[in-house]
Amino acid sequence: MPPLPDPKGVFLNVPYDQEFSSLYIGYIVGLCLLGLAPHLASEIPGGDRRLDRIIRLIQSCRYSIHDLSRVELSIASSATPRFNMPLELGMTITWQILNPNQHTWFVCESEPYRIQRSASDLNGTDACIHDGTVEGVLRELSSAFRHDLAPSVSQMIIVYFLVVSALDSVFQKNGTRNPYSRSVFLDLCSLSVSLGSCYLPGKPTI
């Protein structure tokens, strides 16, 4: 049996593309400011088969967020469609069904009712609709993980822009401009916590 999940752990299942990067950073900032610990598949070191590592990472987290807002766009485009997000969502749902009370998952979309087209088996699931905006992402995270000491959406937006303003320095430090790389992801989490502690005194951070 796998160990009990980290009660603050959140597995982020998002598209790794440039167009999504602003929302991706929004997820990191929002989760960190809400006192949670985001995790990404790219942070897992090499070794075992990638699928096995992702399953273990999902099992280690109390929550997961699955953003399907670009799945339909990927399928409709001329590029090769990517099905990683639906696959990882399916793995998560299976894990949750087999291990009730150990995991809670959320599905996010940019438009109401589009989930019925991209994944009709999820009919009846209330998706978090972020409107394709950073403010929408922070709003939905705040709604899903609200607690008494949580910062407001407007406070989180301030920290988001501070993190974005430091992005070039983070890229330069890590020798890559890929925001989804393991080292950049970890630095973005650390920076979000640090800035949150400075600009939102008294608010919980991991």
N, C-alpha and C positions, 0 to 999 in steps of 0.2 A: 504494500500500500504506500502511495506517495505521502510525504509529510503534510500536515495541515497547512493550508494556504496562508500567505502573509495577509493579515486583515487590511493592510493599506495598499497591497499590490494591485495594479491595474494593467492588464495586458492590452496594448494598443494595436489594433488590427486596422491599418490604414494603407492607402496606396502610396508607394514610394515614387512619386513623380513631382516635377518642379511646380506644376500648377497647383498642387495640393499643399505645398510647403508652408504657406502662411497659416492654414488651418491646423496643420501638424504642430507648428510651434504654439498655436493657441491651445491645443490639447495639452501639451507639456506644461505650459505656464498655468493653465487653469487647474490641472490636477495637482501640481505641486503646491499651489496656493491654497488648495482645499485640504492640504495635509495628507495627500495620497502619494504613492510611489509608482509613476508610470514605468512600464517595461515594453521593450520593442524587440522583435525577433532578431534584428541586426546586432543587438548587444550580446548575443550568445556566442561564446568562442567556438571555434571549429572543433571537429572531432567526430561525434556520432552523426548519423544521418540527420539532415536538417529537420525533417518532419518530426522525428523523435524528440529533438531539442525543443521544437515549438510546442509540442504536446506537454512536455515537462514544464515549460514556462507558463503555459495556460494553467496547469494544475497548481502551480506555485502562487497564483494570484487569486485574491478573493473576488475580483471583478474583471470584466473585460468590456472594451468598447470596440464595436465593429462598424466602421464607416463605409457604407456601400454607395456613397454619393457619386463615385466615378465608375462604378461597375458597368452601368448601362452605356455611359459615354465610351468606355473602352471597347465594348462589344460592337458599338455602332461605328467606331472609327476604322480607318484603313490599317491601323497598326494591329499587331497580334494581340488579341484580347487576353487579359490577365485575370485568372480566376482564383488567385491566392486568397482574397478577402472572403468570398463565399466558402471556400474550402476550410479556412480557419474558423469561420463562424460555425460551420457544420460540426467540426471537431469539438468546439466549445459546447455546443448544444448537447452533443452526445455525452460529454463528460459531466455536464450539469444534471442530465437526466439520470445517469448512473450513480451520481453522487449528490443527491439533493442536499440543500442547505450549506454547500461548500463553495458555491460559485453563483454569481449574478451577472448576467450579460445584458448589454444595451446595444441596440442597433441605431445608427445615425444615418440620416439622409438629408439632402439639401432641399427636397421638395415634398410636400404632402402627397401621399398615395403612390409615389413612384416605386416604393418598395414592392407594391403589388405586381408591378410589371417586371422588375428585375429579379425578384425572388418570391413568387406567388405562394410558396409553401409557408411564408411568414405572415400570411393573412391573419389578422387578429392580434398581431404584435404591434404595440404602440411604439413607433419609431420616434426618436428624438430628431426634430427637424431644425437644422441650424441655418437654413437659408443660404448656405454657401458662404457665410461670413464668419470672421473671427469672433465678432460680438455674439453671433448666434451660437457658436461653439461654447463660448464662455457661459452664455445664458443657460444652455442645456446641461452643461456640467454642474452649474450652480443648482439647477433644479433637481438633478439626479442625486447629488451628494450634499445637499444643503444641511448645515448644522448651525448652532447658535453663534459660533465664532467665525463663520465663513465670511470672507471679504465680499463686497458687492461686485457686480459685473463691472461697474465703472472703475473700481479700484484695480481689478484684474487687468483691465485694458491698459491702464497706466503702466503696469509692470510688463505687459506684453510688448508695448512699444519700447520700453527700456531694453528688453532682451533683444528685440530686432535691431536696435541701434548698435548693439555690441556684436552682432552676427559676423561682421567682417573680421573682427578680432578673433572670434572663436574659430573661423575658417583658417585664418592665418596661423594660429597656434597649432592646429591639427594637420595642416598641410593638405587640406581638401576643402572643396566647396560643396561637398555632398552633405546636406543637412541630416540625412538618414544614416550616416556612418556611425559606427559604435561610439567612437571618441567624441564626435560632435554631439550626438544624442546625450551622452553622459554629462558633457559640459553644459548643455542647455538646461538639463535638469538641475545641476548644481547652481547655475546662474539664476534660474527662476527662484530657487529656495533662498539664495543669498539676497537677491533684490527684494523678494517678498519680506524678508526679515527686516531689511532697511526701511522700506517704504510703507510697510503695513505692520507697524509694531503691535504686538499683542495677538496677531493672527497666527493660526497654526500652520507650520510648514514641516515637511518631513526631516 
